[in-house]
Amino acid sequence: MFPFREGTDKMRYYASAGYMGQKGNIDNFYYNRYNIRTNIEAQVARDFTMTVGIAGRSSKRHTPGFASGGTDSNSELGEQGWMSVANQTLRMHP
């Protein structure tokens, strides 16, 4: 993460950017995430301060076409434990 912070008595700002990259335990499976955040605070009048915060994230995940047994499923119904990779391996043909 790369934070940057500056300001005066009347205005302050903060910005940061970050990256996370993970390799999977199976070939060609990975997860990359980029995120940014910025906050701006300005004293508009003696008793009035305005604050704006913006954050964003972009990620790419290359995973198996079946559920992995965790909470990373994109399924609307959620992921079931019996769909995990370990349980599917037990049922595979040799």
N, CA, C and O atoms as a Tinker XYZ file with bonds, in Angstrom:
   376  protein
     1  N      0.845000   -1.169000    0.000000    73     2
     2  CA     0.000000    0.000000    0.000000    64     1     3
     3  C      0.892000    1.233000    0.000000    63     2     4     5
     4  O      1.929000    1.268000    0.662000    81     3
     5  N      0.477000    2.231000   -0.743000    73     3     6
     6  CA     1.249000    3.456000   -0.869000    64     5     7
     7  C      0.400000    4.649000   -0.430000    63     6     8     9
     8  O     -0.307000    5.228000   -1.254000    81     7
     9  N      0.453000    5.031000    0.848000    73     7    10
    10  CA    -0.353000    6.169000    1.295000    64     9    11
    11  C      0.344000    7.503000    1.027000    63    10    12    13
    12  O      1.572000    7.586000    0.996000    81    11
    13  N     -0.459000    8.527000    0.836000    73    11    14
    14  CA     0.032000    9.881000    0.626000    64    13    15
    15  C     -0.903000   10.822000    1.376000    63    14    16    17
    16  O     -2.112000   10.809000    1.142000    81    15
    17  N     -0.370000   11.616000    2.252000    73    15    18
    18  CA    -1.187000   12.482000    3.101000    64    17    19
    19  C     -0.587000   13.880000    3.131000    63    18    20    21
    20  O      0.620000   14.032000    3.321000    81    19
    21  N     -1.417000   14.904000    2.947000    73    19    22
    22  CA    -0.994000   16.301000    2.988000    64    21    23
    23  C     -2.150000   17.142000    3.500000    63    22    24    25
    24  O     -3.273000   16.656000    3.637000    81    23
    25  N     -1.868000   18.405000    3.781000    73    23    26
    26  CA    -2.955000   19.272000    4.162000    64    25    27
    27  C     -2.508000   20.539000    4.855000    63    26    28    29
    28  O     -1.332000   20.733000    5.163000    81    27
    29  N     -3.495000   21.400000    5.091000    73    27    30
    30  CA    -3.309000   22.651000    5.822000    64    29    31
    31  C     -4.370000   22.699000    6.912000    63    30    32    33
    32  O     -5.071000   21.712000    7.140000    81    31
    33  N     -4.492000   23.824000    7.577000    73    31    34
    34  CA    -5.530000   23.972000    8.602000    64    33    35
    35  C     -6.926000   23.923000    8.001000    63    34    36    37
    36  O     -7.867000   23.483000    8.662000    81    35
    37  N     -7.073000   24.367000    6.761000    73    35    38
    38  CA    -8.392000   24.453000    6.119000    64    37    39
    39  C     -8.734000   23.252000    5.228000    63    38    40    41
    40  O     -9.909000   22.984000    4.980000    81    39
    41  N     -7.726000   22.538000    4.753000    73    39    42
    42  CA    -7.987000   21.434000    3.845000    64    41    43
    43  C     -6.941000   20.331000    4.043000    63    42    44    45
    44  O     -5.745000   20.586000    4.183000    81    43
    45  N     -7.454000   19.085000    4.047000    73    43    46
    46  CA    -6.574000   17.921000    4.178000    64    45    47
    47  C     -7.005000   16.870000    3.167000    63    46    48    49
    48  O     -8.186000   16.749000    2.838000    81    47
    49  N     -6.028000   16.113000    2.679000    73    47    50
    50  CA    -6.376000   15.017000    1.783000    64    49    51
    51  C     -5.463000   13.826000    2.034000    63    50    52    53
    52  O     -4.337000   13.951000    2.516000    81    51
    53  N     -6.002000   12.670000    1.683000    73    51    54
    54  CA    -5.312000   11.401000    1.860000    64    53    55
    55  C     -5.604000   10.557000    0.639000    63    54    56    57
    56  O     -6.745000   10.494000    0.181000    81    55
    57  N     -4.580000    9.908000    0.110000    73    55    58
    58  CA    -4.762000    9.015000   -1.034000    64    57    59
    59  C     -3.884000    7.785000   -0.828000    63    58    60    61
    60  O     -2.776000    7.882000   -0.300000    81    59
    61  N     -4.386000    6.643000   -1.246000    73    59    62
    62  CA    -3.591000    5.421000   -1.162000    64    61    63
    63  C     -3.949000    4.503000   -2.312000    63    62    64    65
    64  O     -5.047000    4.564000   -2.866000    81    63
    65  N     -2.998000    3.652000   -2.659000    73    63    66
    66  CA    -3.197000    2.651000   -3.691000    64    65    67
    67  C     -2.535000    1.371000   -3.214000    63    66    68    69
    68  O     -1.506000    1.405000   -2.540000    81    67
    69  N     -3.129000    0.250000   -3.564000    73    67    70
    70  CA    -2.566000   -1.020000   -3.124000    64    69    71
    71  C     -2.761000   -2.113000   -4.158000    63    70    72    73
    72  O     -3.592000   -2.008000   -5.061000    81    71
    73  N     -1.978000   -3.155000   -4.001000    73    71    74
    74  CA    -2.039000   -4.312000   -4.889000    64    73    75
    75  C     -1.844000   -5.569000   -4.055000    63    74    76    77
    76  O     -1.008000   -5.602000   -3.153000    81    75
    77  N     -2.617000   -6.597000   -4.361000    73    75    78
    78  CA    -2.425000   -7.899000   -3.737000    64    77    79
    79  C     -2.482000   -8.947000   -4.843000    63    78    80    81
    80  O     -3.409000   -8.957000   -5.653000    81    79
    81  N     -1.491000   -9.823000   -4.870000    73    79    82
    82  CA    -1.463000  -10.906000   -5.844000    64    81    83
    83  C     -1.250000  -12.228000   -5.125000    63    82    84    85
    84  O     -0.328000  -12.359000   -4.319000    81    83
    85  N     -2.086000  -13.193000   -5.410000    73    83    86
    86  CA    -1.960000  -14.509000   -4.792000    64    85    87
    87  C     -1.936000  -15.576000   -5.877000    63    86    88    89
    88  O     -2.722000  -15.542000   -6.824000    81    87
    89  N     -1.026000  -16.514000   -5.722000    73    87    90
    90  CA    -1.018000  -17.681000   -6.590000    64    89    91
    91  C     -1.807000  -18.777000   -5.904000    63    90    92    93
    92  O     -1.768000  -18.905000   -4.681000    81    91
    93  N     -2.512000  -19.558000   -6.678000    73    91    94
    94  CA    -3.282000  -20.655000   -6.119000    64    93    95
    95  C     -2.412000  -21.880000   -5.886000    63    94    96    97
    96  O     -1.261000  -21.930000   -6.319000    81    95
    97  N     -2.964000  -22.848000   -5.209000    73    95    98
    98  CA    -2.228000  -24.089000   -4.973000    64    97    99
    99  C     -2.402000  -25.079000   -6.128000    63    98   100   101
   100  O     -1.892000  -26.198000   -6.067000    81    99
   101  N     -3.111000  -24.675000   -7.166000    73    99   102
   102  CA    -3.280000  -25.455000   -8.388000    64   101   103
   103  C     -2.786000  -24.579000   -9.535000    63   102   104   105
   104  O     -3.017000  -23.370000   -9.529000    81   103
   105  N     -2.111000  -25.171000  -10.519000    73   103   106
   106  CA    -1.567000  -24.398000  -11.644000    64   105   107
   107  C     -2.634000  -23.535000  -12.308000    63   106   108   109
   108  O     -3.779000  -23.955000  -12.469000    81   107
   109  N     -2.243000  -22.331000  -12.687000    73   107   110
   110  CA    -3.071000  -21.364000  -13.415000    64   109   111
   111  C     -4.253000  -20.829000  -12.617000    63   110   112   113
   112  O     -5.180000  -20.276000  -13.209000    81   111
   113  N     -4.254000  -20.971000  -11.312000    73   111   114
   114  CA    -5.283000  -20.353000  -10.479000    64   113   115
   115  C     -4.623000  -19.208000   -9.732000    63   114   116   117
   116  O     -3.561000  -19.385000   -9.135000    81   115
   117  N     -5.245000  -18.028000   -9.761000    73   115   118
   118  CA    -4.648000  -16.861000   -9.114000    64   117   119
   119  C     -5.719000  -15.834000   -8.767000    63   118   120   121
   120  O     -6.870000  -15.944000   -9.188000    81   119
   121  N     -5.314000  -14.839000   -7.994000    73   119   122
   122  CA    -6.195000  -13.743000   -7.619000    64   121   123
   123  C     -5.360000  -12.474000   -7.568000    63   122   124   125
   124  O     -4.381000  -12.410000   -6.824000    81   123
   125  N     -5.730000  -11.461000   -8.347000    73   123   126
   126  CA    -5.062000  -10.164000   -8.352000    64   125   127
   127  C     -6.076000   -9.087000   -8.002000    63   126   128   129
   128  O     -7.186000   -9.072000   -8.534000    81   127
   129  N     -5.688000   -8.185000   -7.105000    73   127   130
   130  CA    -6.592000   -7.103000   -6.703000    64   129   131
   131  C     -5.825000   -5.789000   -6.630000    63   130   132   133
   132  O     -4.724000   -5.723000   -6.084000    81   131
   133  N     -6.432000   -4.741000   -7.193000    73   131   134
   134  CA    -5.918000   -3.384000   -7.112000    64   133   135
   135  C     -6.957000   -2.548000   -6.385000    63   134   136   137
   136  O     -8.151000   -2.677000   -6.656000    81   135
   137  N     -6.528000   -1.700000   -5.473000    73   135   138
   138  CA    -7.489000   -0.844000   -4.790000    64   137   139
   139  C     -6.923000    0.565000   -4.612000    63   138   140   141
   140  O     -5.714000    0.762000   -4.487000    81   139
   141  N     -7.844000    1.542000   -4.606000    73   139   142
   142  CA    -7.480000    2.939000   -4.381000    64   141   143
   143  C     -8.453000    3.549000   -3.385000    63   142   144   145
   144  O     -9.592000    3.099000   -3.255000    81   143
   145  N     -8.001000    4.562000   -2.695000    73   143   146
   146  CA    -8.858000    5.273000   -1.746000    64   145   147
   147  C     -8.377000    6.707000   -1.664000    63   146   148   149
   148  O     -7.175000    6.972000   -1.677000    81   147
   149  N     -9.324000    7.634000   -1.578000    73   147   150
   150  CA    -8.987000    9.029000   -1.376000    64   149   151
   151  C    -10.017000    9.675000   -0.458000    63   150   152   153
   152  O    -11.214000    9.404000   -0.558000    81   151
   153  N     -9.542000   10.520000    0.421000    73   151   154
   154  CA   -10.396000   11.291000    1.328000    64   153   155
   155  C     -9.988000   12.757000    1.223000    63   154   156   157
   156  O     -8.801000   13.082000    1.199000    81   155
   157  N    -10.967000   13.617000    1.161000    73   155   158
   158  CA   -10.718000   15.065000    1.145000    64   157   159
   159  C    -11.603000   15.692000    2.215000    63   158   160   161
   160  O    -12.806000   15.437000    2.272000    81   159
   161  N    -10.996000   16.506000    3.054000    73   159   162
   162  CA   -11.743000   17.204000    4.107000    64   161   163
   163  C    -11.414000   18.685000    4.005000    63   162   164   165
   164  O    -10.246000   19.074000    4.018000    81   163
   165  N    -12.461000   19.514000    3.904000    73   163   166
   166  CA   -12.269000   20.954000    3.763000    64   165   167
   167  C    -13.164000   21.691000    4.741000    63   166   168   169
   168  O    -14.337000   21.359000    4.917000    81   167
   169  N    -12.581000   22.697000    5.371000    73   167   170
   170  CA   -13.373000   23.563000    6.260000    64   169   171
   171  C    -13.930000   24.685000    5.398000    63   170   172   173
   172  O    -13.208000   25.607000    5.018000    81   171
   173  N    -15.224000   24.599000    5.093000    73   171   174
   174  CA   -15.879000   25.543000    4.199000    64   173   175
   175  C    -16.185000   26.853000    4.914000    63   174   176   177
   176  O    -16.003000   27.931000    4.348000    81   175
   177  N    -16.648000   26.761000    6.154000    73   175   178
   178  CA   -16.929000   27.934000    6.980000    64   177   179
   179  C    -16.434000   27.633000    8.401000    63   178   180   181
   180  O    -15.934000   26.541000    8.668000    81   179
   181  N    -16.572000   28.577000    9.282000    73   179   182
   182  CA   -16.051000   28.406000   10.637000    64   181   183
   183  C    -16.614000   27.169000   11.328000    63   182   184   185
   184  O    -15.873000   26.454000   12.003000    81   183
   185  N    -17.905000   26.903000   11.172000    73   183   186
   186  CA   -18.549000   25.765000   11.818000    64   185   187
   187  C    -19.049000   24.714000   10.825000    63   186   188   189
   188  O    -19.937000   23.925000   11.148000    81   187
   189  N    -18.486000   24.705000    9.633000    73   187   190
   190  CA   -18.957000   23.768000    8.616000    64   189   191
   191  C    -17.758000   23.123000    7.920000    63   190   192   193
   192  O    -16.956000   23.794000    7.270000    81   191
   193  N    -17.663000   21.802000    8.076000    73   191   194
   194  CA   -16.602000   21.034000    7.436000    64   193   195
   195  C    -17.228000   20.013000    6.497000    63   194   196   197
   196  O    -18.196000   19.342000    6.856000    81   195
   197  N    -16.679000   19.897000    5.302000    73   195   198
   198  CA   -17.187000   18.951000    4.320000    64   197   199
   199  C    -16.130000   17.861000    4.097000    63   198   200   201
   200  O    -14.945000   18.150000    3.933000    81   199
   201  N    -16.582000   16.621000    4.097000    73   199   202
   202  CA   -15.689000   15.482000    3.892000    64   201   203
   203  C    -16.218000   14.608000    2.760000    63   202   204   205
   204  O    -17.408000   14.296000    2.705000    81   203
   205  N    -15.319000   14.219000    1.858000    73   203   206
   206  CA   -15.668000   13.336000    0.751000    64   205   207
   207  C    -14.665000   12.181000    0.740000    63   206   208   209
   208  O    -13.454000   12.394000    0.806000    81   207
   209  N    -15.181000   10.974000    0.655000    73   207   210
   210  CA   -14.323000    9.796000    0.586000    64   209   211
   211  C    -14.734000    8.926000   -0.590000    63   210   212   213
   212  O    -15.918000    8.663000   -0.797000    81   211
   213  N    -13.752000    8.485000   -1.353000    73   211   214
   214  CA   -14.012000    7.640000   -2.515000    64   213   215
   215  C    -13.068000    6.446000   -2.452000    63   214   216   217
   216  O    -11.883000    6.597000   -2.155000    81   215
   217  N    -13.596000    5.267000   -2.732000    73   215   218
   218  CA   -12.771000    4.053000   -2.752000    64   217   219
   219  C    -13.192000    3.195000   -3.933000    63   218   220   221
   220  O    -14.352000    3.204000   -4.345000    81   219
   221  N    -12.241000    2.460000   -4.465000    73   219   222
   222  CA   -12.545000    1.576000   -5.579000    64   221   223
   223  C    -11.642000    0.359000   -5.570000    63   222   224   225
   224  O    -10.555000    0.373000   -4.994000    81   223
   225  N    -12.113000   -0.693000   -6.220000    73   223   226
   226  CA   -11.348000   -1.935000   -6.279000    64   225   227
   227  C    -11.603000   -2.604000   -7.618000    63   226   228   229
   228  O    -12.720000   -2.592000   -8.136000    81   227
   229  N    -10.557000   -3.181000   -8.160000    73   227   230
   230  CA   -10.663000   -3.968000   -9.372000    64   229   231
   231  C     -9.922000   -5.277000   -9.119000    63   230   232   233
   232  O     -8.796000   -5.274000   -8.621000    81   231
   233  N    -10.554000   -6.387000   -9.461000    73   231   234
   234  CA    -9.902000   -7.664000   -9.195000    64   233   235
   235  C    -10.150000   -8.642000  -10.334000    63   234   236   237
   236  O    -11.137000   -8.550000  -11.063000    81   235
   237  N     -9.224000   -9.576000  -10.457000    73   235   238
   238  CA    -9.361000  -10.656000  -11.434000    64   237   239
   239  C     -9.041000  -11.946000  -10.710000    63   238   240   241
   240  O     -7.992000  -12.088000  -10.082000    81   239
   241  N     -9.963000  -12.878000  -10.811000    73   239   242
   242  CA    -9.814000  -14.167000  -10.138000    64   241   243
   243  C     -9.937000  -15.268000  -11.181000    63   242   244   245
   244  O    -10.924000  -15.335000  -11.914000    81   243
   245  N     -8.944000  -16.115000  -11.242000    73   243   246
   246  CA    -8.968000  -17.260000  -12.140000    64   245   247
   247  C     -9.018000  -18.498000  -11.257000    63   246   248   249
   248  O     -8.006000  -18.895000  -10.679000    81   247
   249  N    -10.192000  -19.106000  -11.152000    73   247   250
   250  CA   -10.425000  -20.228000  -10.238000    64   249   251
   251  C    -11.072000  -21.383000  -10.983000    63   250   252   253
   252  O    -11.458000  -21.238000  -12.143000    81   251
   253  N    -11.193000  -22.527000  -10.327000    73   251   254
   254  CA   -11.838000  -23.666000  -10.983000    64   253   255
   255  C    -13.303000  -23.381000  -11.287000    63   254   256   257
   256  O    -13.905000  -22.482000  -10.699000    81   255
   257  N    -13.865000  -24.145000  -12.201000    73   255   258
   258  CA   -15.260000  -23.962000  -12.566000    64   257   259
   259  C    -16.218000  -24.577000  -11.572000    63   258   260   261
   260  O    -17.430000  -24.559000  -11.790000    81   259
   261  N    -15.701000  -25.122000  -10.483000    73   259   262
   262  CA   -16.546000  -25.712000   -9.454000    64   261   263
   263  C    -16.254000  -25.040000   -8.128000    63   262   264   265
   264  O    -15.226000  -24.381000   -7.970000    81   263
   265  N    -17.145000  -25.203000   -7.188000    73   263   266
   266  CA   -17.005000  -24.558000   -5.893000    64   265   267
   267  C    -15.767000  -25.078000   -5.166000    63   266   268   269
   268  O    -15.368000  -26.228000   -5.347000    81   267
   269  N    -15.164000  -24.221000   -4.343000    73   267   270
   270  CA   -13.917000  -24.594000   -3.674000    64   269   271
   271  C    -14.092000  -24.868000   -2.191000    63   270   272   273
   272  O    -13.103000  -25.149000   -1.513000    81   271
   273  N    -15.293000  -24.799000   -1.663000    73   271   274
   274  CA   -15.526000  -25.141000   -0.266000    64   273   275
   275  C    -15.379000  -23.997000    0.702000    63   274   276   277
   276  O    -15.534000  -24.192000    1.908000    81   275
   277  N    -15.083000  -22.804000    0.214000    73   275   278
   278  CA   -14.914000  -21.640000    1.087000    64   277   279
   279  C    -16.043000  -20.660000    0.905000    63   278   280   281
   280  O    -17.141000  -21.035000    0.494000    81   279
   281  N    -15.782000  -19.414000    1.208000    73   279   282
   282  CA   -16.816000  -18.391000    1.084000    64   281   283
   283  C    -16.590000  -17.511000   -0.136000    63   282   284   285
   284  O    -17.152000  -16.419000   -0.214000    81   283
   285  N    -15.778000  -17.960000   -1.091000    73   283   286
   286  CA   -15.481000  -17.147000   -2.262000    64   285   287
   287  C    -16.376000  -17.449000   -3.456000    63   286   288   289
   288  O    -16.062000  -17.059000   -4.581000    81   287
   289  N    -17.459000  -18.122000   -3.227000    73   287   290
   290  CA   -18.355000  -18.486000   -4.314000    64   289   291
   291  C    -19.113000  -17.265000   -4.818000    63   290   292   293
   292  O    -19.454000  -16.372000   -4.043000    81   291
   293  N    -19.368000  -17.235000   -6.101000    73   291   294
   294  CA   -20.181000  -16.171000   -6.690000    64   293   295
   295  C    -21.637000  -16.588000   -6.796000    63   294   296   297
   296  O    -22.449000  -15.865000   -7.372000    81   295
   297  N    -21.970000  -17.735000   -6.252000    73   295   298
   298  CA   -23.321000  -18.260000   -6.314000    64   297   299
   299  C    -24.262000  -17.415000   -5.470000    63   298   300   301
   300  O    -23.901000  -16.976000   -4.378000    81   299
   301  N    -25.464000  -17.189000   -5.974000    73   299   302
   302  CA   -26.456000  -16.439000   -5.213000    64   301   303
   303  C    -26.921000  -17.210000   -3.988000    63   302   304   305
   304  O    -27.286000  -16.613000   -2.975000    81   303
   305  N    -26.909000  -18.523000   -4.076000    73   303   306
   306  CA   -27.380000  -19.353000   -2.965000    64   305   307
   307  C    -26.288000  -19.619000   -1.939000    63   306   308   309
   308  O    -26.561000  -20.165000   -0.870000    81   307
   309  N    -25.067000  -19.243000   -2.251000    73   307   310
   310  CA   -23.960000  -19.536000   -1.338000    64   309   311
   311  C    -23.378000  -20.898000   -1.641000    63   310   312   313
   312  O    -23.988000  -21.703000   -2.345000    81   311
   313  N    -22.228000  -21.149000   -1.122000    73   311   314
   314  CA   -21.511000  -22.381000   -1.427000    64   313   315
   315  C    -21.789000  -23.437000   -0.381000    63   314   316   317
   316  O    -21.835000  -23.140000    0.812000    81   315
   317  N    -21.972000  -24.657000   -0.818000    73   315   318
   318  CA   -22.248000  -25.768000    0.078000    64   317   319
   319  C    -20.968000  -26.536000    0.358000    63   318   320   321
   320  O    -20.138000  -26.693000   -0.537000    81   319
   321  N    -20.790000  -27.020000    1.587000    73   319   322
   322  CA   -19.600000  -27.769000    1.965000    64   321   323
   323  C    -19.382000  -29.007000    1.134000    63   322   324   325
   324  O    -18.236000  -29.369000    0.870000    81   323
   325  N    -20.470000  -29.689000    0.702000    73   323   326
   326  CA   -20.325000  -30.913000   -0.082000    64   325   327
   327  C    -19.804000  -30.640000   -1.478000    63   326   328   329
   328  O    -19.471000  -31.583000   -2.196000    81   327
   329  N    -19.720000  -29.380000   -1.891000    73   327   330
   330  CA   -19.196000  -29.032000   -3.203000    64   329   331
   331  C    -17.711000  -28.713000   -3.170000    63   330   332   333
   332  O    -17.170000  -28.281000   -4.187000    81   331
   333  N    -17.027000  -28.905000   -2.047000    73   331   334
   334  CA   -15.631000  -28.507000   -1.935000    64   333   335
   335  C    -14.734000  -29.368000   -2.816000    63   334   336   337
   336  O    -15.104000  -30.478000   -3.199000    81   335
   337  N    -13.553000  -28.847000   -3.134000    73   335   338
   338  CA   -12.598000  -29.546000   -3.979000    64   337   339
   339  C    -12.212000  -30.876000   -3.345000    63   338   340   341
   340  O    -12.138000  -31.890000   -4.039000    81   339
   341  N    -11.962000  -30.887000   -2.031000    73   339   342
   342  CA   -11.561000  -32.118000   -1.357000    64   341   343
   343  C    -12.639000  -33.185000   -1.457000    63   342   344   345
   344  O    -12.329000  -34.345000   -1.728000    81   343
   345  N    -13.889000  -32.823000   -1.245000    73   343   346
   346  CA   -14.974000  -33.799000   -1.335000    64   345   347
   347  C    -15.189000  -34.275000   -2.759000    63   346   348   349
   348  O    -15.526000  -35.440000   -2.972000    81   347
   349  N    -15.002000  -33.399000   -3.744000    73   347   350
   350  CA   -15.150000  -33.820000   -5.133000    64   349   351
   351  C    -14.043000  -34.775000   -5.530000    63   350   352   353
   352  O    -14.267000  -35.680000   -6.334000    81   351
   353  N    -12.838000  -34.588000   -4.973000    73   351   354
   354  CA   -11.723000  -35.484000   -5.275000    64   353   355
   355  C    -12.027000  -36.908000   -4.822000    63   354   356   357
   356  O    -11.680000  -37.864000   -5.515000    81   355
   357  N    -12.669000  -37.056000   -3.674000    73   355   358
   358  CA   -13.011000  -38.373000   -3.179000    64   357   359
   359  C    -13.972000  -39.111000   -4.106000    63   358   360   361
   360  O    -13.952000  -40.340000   -4.170000    81   359
   361  N    -14.804000  -38.375000   -4.818000    73   359   362
   362  CA   -15.807000  -38.985000   -5.690000    64   361   363
   363  C    -15.347000  -39.173000   -7.134000    63   362   364   365
   364  O    -16.071000  -39.758000   -7.940000    81   363
   365  N    -14.152000  -38.683000   -7.470000    73   363   366
   366  CA   -13.658000  -38.765000   -8.851000    64   365   367
   367  C    -13.284000  -40.195000   -9.209000    63   366   368   369
   368  O    -12.921000  -40.991000   -8.343000    81   367
   369  N    -13.376000  -40.507000  -10.488000    73   367   370
   370  CA   -12.947000  -41.812000  -10.987000    64   369   371
   371  C    -11.427000  -41.836000  -11.062000    63   370   372   373
   372  O    -10.815000  -40.814000  -11.372000    81   371
   373  N    -10.809000  -42.967000  -10.790000    73   371   374
   374  CA    -9.338000  -43.044000  -10.851000    64   373   375
   375  C     -8.814000  -42.851000  -12.256000    63   374   376
   376  O     -7.602000  -42.887000  -12.473000    81   375
